[in-house]
Amino acid sequence: MPRIQAPTLAEHRRQQTQAILDGAKAILAETGKAPSLAAVGARVGLARSSVYQYFSSSDELLEAVVADLFPSWGRFVGDRVSAESEPGHRIWAYICANVDLFVGSEQAVANALARVVDPSVLLEPMQRFHAELQEPLVEALVAHGESHPREVAGIIDSMILQACRSLGAEHSDDEHPDAEESRETGTDSAPAADPKIAAVREEILAMIRRLLGGYLGLVPGSAPDPGNSWSPQRDR
């Protein structure tokens, strides 16, 4: 059994479980395929027998990835929005956060899950996720004075989706970084380190800002770009 470094056994199990889930997500993003328990164990430094103490099968692990993935995305977006005070900036923070999800490895994980997980497993979590994810946007639109917040929220979500797809932000099957190279270099080929993806992100945000900047009251240099670690410059 791995050495317990957490203050309690329960915390140790929580940390190990999260490490296994994160390892599975990384493999999904890199390969687009369902990872074996052995591969996940190798990724996080655990024997396959140790991984079996947490998950009895690859299917159970994938279901756990689904259960973990969508709430973490919701928290990611919610934290970005709540960090801003002005309604227009909160709406823009929502847009930036969702674009980051599209251009990051998270979208590659989602694409892989759609291929390898039974649709019935994904349906309910995805429906709940989309409903909950939109709430911060609706609240910001209400504060912004919008008389049809839910309708406009749907339009904004559609705009984000279309812009990301049109400009090629979604990962395709041949865009997965080489897993072996990632292990050798000790990195997970994070999209933040890829200048091409960073450029696509900026292009997407520039397009959306041209369409919504006036409505949101954004002036040059004022729009927040929360959490952007890809460039020291703010979106313009």
N, C-alpha and C positions, 0 to 999 in steps of 0.2 A: 504494500500500500504506500502511495506517495506520502512524503513527510507532510504532516499537518502544520501549516504555518499560520492559519487563521486562528483567531482567539477561541473559537468554538468549533465543534465538529459540524454543527449545522451550517455555519458560515463557510467552512471548508467545502462542504458539499455544494453550497450555492455557488462558490467561486469556480469549482471544478465543472459544475454543470454549465455555467456561463462560458467557460473556456471551451468546452466541447461544442456548444452551440455556435460560438464565434468561429471555431475551426471549421465546422460544417459549412457555415456561410461563406467563408473564404474559399473553400474548395468549390462550392457551387458557383461562386462568381468567376473563378478562374477557369473551370472546366465546363460548366453548364450541365454537369451530370451529377446524379445522386452519389454522395460519397459513401464509401464503406466505413464501418466502425473502425476497422484497422487503419484506414487512411486518415480518419479524423484523429485517432489516437496518436499516430505518428506525427501529425501536424502539431498537436499540443503537448507532446512528450509523455503520453500515457500508453501503457500496453493495451492491446485490444481487450484483454480480460478486465482491465480496470474500467474501460469505457462501458463494458457490459454491466457494470455495477450501477450505471446511471441510465442506460438505455438498452433494452433487450433486443432491438432490431434496428435496421436502417430506417424502416417505415416509422417506427416510434420516434426516432431521432428527427426525421423530417417533419413529423407532426409538431414536435416541440419547437423546431425552427420556425414554423408558421406561427405558432402561438407566441413566440418571443419577438418575431420580426415586426409585425404590424404595430403593436403597442410602443415599441422603441421608436418607430418612425413617427408615431403620433406625438410622443414626448419631444422628439427632436424639433418638429415643426412648432409645437406649442411653446417650447422654451424660446425659440427664436421670436415668435410673435409677442410673447409676454415681456420680452426684454425692451420693447419699444413702447413709448407713451403716446405719440401722435397717431391717430387712426390711420392716416394715409401711410405712415411708416410701418404700422403694424401689418397693413395689407401687403405692402412691398416686402416685408420680412417673410410673410407667408409665401409669396411668390418665389423669393430667393431660396427659401428652404426647400420647396418642392422641386425647383430646378436642380438643386444640389443632389436631391435623391435620384432624380432622373439621370444625371450625368455621372453619379458615383457608382461604386460597386454594388450598392443596394439594388439598383435596377437590374443588374446582371443576376443577382440572387433571385429577385422576383421572377425574371424571365425563366430561369432554370427551374424554379419551383412550379411554375405553370406547366412545364413539360414533364416533370418527374413525379408530381404529387397528384393523387386522385382529385379531380375537380370538386367533388363533394367535400373534401377536407378544406379546400381553399374558399369555397363560396361564402360560408357564414362569416369567417374572420375578415374577409375582404369587404363584405357589405358593411359590417360593423365598423371597420377601420375607416372606410370612406365617409360614413355618416359622422363619426366622431372627429375625423380630421378636419372637416369643413367648419365645425363649430367656431373655432377662433376667428376664421375668416368672416363668418356671418356676423359675429359680435363686433368685429372691427368695422364692417360695412355699416352696421346700425349706428355705431358711434360716429361714423363718417357722414351720416345723414342720408344714407341710401334708403329709399322708400320700398325697394324690392330686393332686400339683401340676399335671400336665398337664390333668386333667379340670377342676380349678378354674380353670386358666388359660383354658380354652375357655369356661367360664361367665362369667368376667370380660370376655373379649373380646366375647361375645354381649351382655352387659349394657351395655358401652360402645356397641356398635352400635345396640342397641334404644333406649337413652336418647337418643342423638344423633338418630336418625331420628324418634322420637316427639316430641321437642321442636324439630324443624325445623332442625337444625344443618346438614344437607347442603344445598349450593347447588342451586337449581333453575334451569331454563333462563332464567327471567325475572328472576333475581337478579344477573346479571352486571353490574357497574358499567359505565357508559358509557366506552368506550375512548378516545373523543376527549376527553372531559372529563378523564380521567386524564392524557393527554399534555399538555393545556393547563395543568393545575395542577402538573405535574412530579411526580406521585405515581402509585403503582400501586394506590390505593384499598385499602391494607392493612387486613385485617379487624381488626387490633389497634386501629385508629383508629375503629372503628365501635362506639359504645356499645351498640347493639342486639345485635350479635354477642357482645360481651363479656358482656352480661346473659344471653344464652342459654348461654354457656359456664358461667357461675356457676350457673345453674339446673341444668344437666346434672351438674356436679360435686356440687352439694348433694344431688341425688337419689341419686347413686351412693354418696355418703358416708353417707346415711341407711341404706342397705342394707349397706354394708361397713365402716362406721366402727368398729363394735364388734369385728368379726372382725380388723381391722387394728390395733386398739389405739390408734385415733386419739382424742385428747381435744381439746376445744375450744381452738383456737389453736395446736395442735401440728402439724397437717398441713402439710407443705411444699407450696408451689405453685411449683415450679421453672420459671424462665424466663418467668413471667407478666409481660408488659410492658403488659398492658391495664389493670391496676388496682394501686395501691400496697398494697391490702389482700390479705391471704392468704385462701384459701378457708375458709369457715366453715360 
